[in-house]
Amino acid sequence: MLTNRSKVVVNKKMSFWERIYLPAIAGGLLITIKHFFRKKTTIDYPKEVREYSQIYRGQHVLKVDENGAERCVACGLCAVACPAEAISMTAAERAPGEENKYREEKYAAIYEINMLRCIYCGLCEDACPKEAIFLTDILVPVSATRDDMIYGKDKLTEKHFNEVPIKKRQTEEVAAFKAETKNKDLRHNVLGKSDSF
Amino acid sequence: MVSGYLIYKAIIVVIVFLVGLGIAAYSTYAERKVAAFLQDRLGPNKAGPYGLLQPIADGVKMFMKEEIIPDVSNKFLFILGPSIAMLTACMTGAVIPWSTPLVINGVSYPLQITDINIGILYVFGVVSIGVYGIMIGGWASNNKFSLLGALRASAQMISYEIAMGLSIIALVMLTGTISLQEIAAQQSGWHWNVFYQPLGFIIFITCAFAECNRTPFDLPECETELVGGYHTEYSSMKLGFYLFAEYINMFISAAIISTLYFGGYNMPLIGRFVTDPNILSILGLVFFFGKIFFFIFFFMWIRWTVPRFRYDQLMHLGWRIFIPLSILNIVLTGLGILVFNK
């Protein structure tokens, strides 16, 4: 009796009006017709989209820096942190002349996230020392095959000058901390700055 | 003159047939929409504006589907079943008075295919043939579920036809005729039969639900128990015919309920504003269809509100409640006629 909503079942004899059922049916009809005019809960999905939470965690993005070079150094911390073991990668050494493609000497030649295994917890984002991986509010589209759901760098890496905004997810405290550090590496994640990074 | 009469009759037959089919097709759409709205959903809305092309898409789908006739079934009867169901469903529209006659160049054109003087008996006769469609189809499928569904359907229809007939007898005592045209004409103004026969109306509409195999009496095809009931083995357009026949029956039932109890094409007070008989006739048609659409909606409203009966409850209700009640109704009507000398 925590809620006071439980009803004790009594097998008493029904009265005449209860036995002819018609009042009960009329009551039922009244309830359903009220629903007929009620606002519908269904939304016309592709045309209108439900409002997402500010901190919604969807598809991952691999960030590039202000010159368009990949931030990821293939340290593997995200793969270690991942509770679903969805991330795998192969590291490679940067060749001379590739400085505009990769920010540091080491980079991820292959970087794959299995979107079917991923639980979208965001621990990879926490683990990343280079602020390279983030979860965005992009929905992961469905696919007919399992292979299509393993996302490689082609789908994950953002394009230079067409960066994926990720600032919405940061709390005020984190943003203030990052603004204080004045570290240019971390500037792309600062709250309130323009969306160019 | 005879050829002109034949052409006029042919035209009205074709119109009634097409309108019946059209309304049945859009009843399937309306059913899905009403169900959705009663459950706070939107229903089909992708095919055309508001999903209005949905029945056409469904029809194309029905025709395109692979047709499977089970090897062990009796093929002739298997095909005969849905044909009878569809035929009888389409035949009942013949005696319904859609409106008062149109007068063009002094010639009167009644908006009714035929005004036979035993209209009610004709409807009952044709409707009771309809049960053969279900019975034959269910038996010919050679499937336990189909057979059970067919048995249920026939038992249910036979038992509810008795109560329905008895409730009509009280109405016939009151009106003194069994021609639907005369019954409709008698109910001008506020003299709707539902005010004189409220008990008879409740019995009649409940039996109409049972005759149409609609919830709460949809035991012949209750999908939770019998897969699909009598049409389990049917596919493609033969299944479509069964489903379609159900919706045509619903349309005809709504028309007959409106004619017998709700004044048919009559509307109170309209005679004060309009006097031209032709305009009155067209307005009568509009009112009649308004009443029909309301009852079709009512059928759907009931379906998505009231849960299904158990089979023993259904039989108990039919034989031990409705038949005595309708006999009581006959006695009360007789007393009323004697006392008020109507």
Boltz contact constraints between the chains, C-beta under 6 A:
constraints:
  - contact:
      token1: [A, 25]
      token2: [B, 306]
      max_distance: 6.0
  - contact:
      token1: [A, 28]
      token2: [B, 305]
      max_distance: 6.0
  - contact:
      token1: [A, 29]
      token2: [B, 305]
      max_distance: 6.0
  - contact:
      token1: [A, 32]
      token2: [B, 38]
      max_distance: 6.0
  - contact:
      token1: [A, 32]
      token2: [B, 305]
      max_distance: 6.0
  - contact:
      token1: [A, 35]
      token2: [B, 38]
      max_distance: 6.0
  - contact:
      token1: [A, 35]
      token2: [B, 40]
      max_distance: 6.0
  - contact:
      token1: [A, 36]
      token2: [B, 37]
      max_distance: 6.0
  - contact:
      token1: [A, 36]
      token2: [B, 38]
      max_distance: 6.0
  - contact:
      token1: [A, 38]
      token2: [B, 40]
      max_distance: 6.0
  - contact:
      token1: [A, 40]
      token2: [B, 40]
      max_distance: 6.0
  - contact:
      token1: [A, 40]
      token2: [B, 42]
      max_distance: 6.0
  - contact:
      token1: [A, 41]
      token2: [B, 40]
      max_distance: 6.0
  - contact:
      token1: [A, 42]
      token2: [B, 41]
      max_distance: 6.0
  - contact:
      token1: [A, 42]
      token2: [B, 42]
      max_distance: 6.0
